[in-house]
């Protein structure tokens, strides 16, 4: 009499899961998968943002390094613009800077001065570096323009004399040397905040 009962128990165990049990398992798996996907998505987003910030920081360091090198190599050499008017060795405003600099590469040893004319300015949200192929220009002189940094919300130059007096424009309205003693640069870059640098210039009397 016990054999049929034992066989019935074996049959019940062999039936497997019920539909309800399968639905519960699938629902639990879906919940776990959704949580896992959300966590993975957050990690990937954070990683992407960090990579973007690192790339922006690298571009900022490159731009600041080049700007500082240009300023430290400033030359007291005025130029003529495209209309023949004399432009001081260094001209600057709140958000722009134009200067002559030493160290113009001359790999082919061409018969020319090793001084070049450069300008830095903010246009829209870009930081631009401009250079002219000659010092004394004519109306048709081309400008080589490079965008070195994007997301620039503001840039401000301040020009300092020895003794600490500062100006928002150069040359100032008072008597002053051809070059300031230092230039303070203040950047505000999207995602990186506000940065400030103080760059000393060479001897103001240095000139070609």
Buried (B, 14 or more C-beta within 10 A) or exposed (E): EEEEEEEEEEEEEEEEEEEEEEEEEEEEEEEEEEEEEEEEEEEEEEEEEEEEEEEBEEBBEEBBEBBBEBBBBBBBBBBBBEEEEEBBBBBBBEBBBBBBBBEBEEEEEEEEBEBBBBBBBBEEEBBBBBBBEBBBBEEEBEEEEEBBBEBBBEBBBBBBBEEEEEBEBBBBEEEBBBBBBBBBBBBBBEEBEEEEEEBEBBEBEBBE
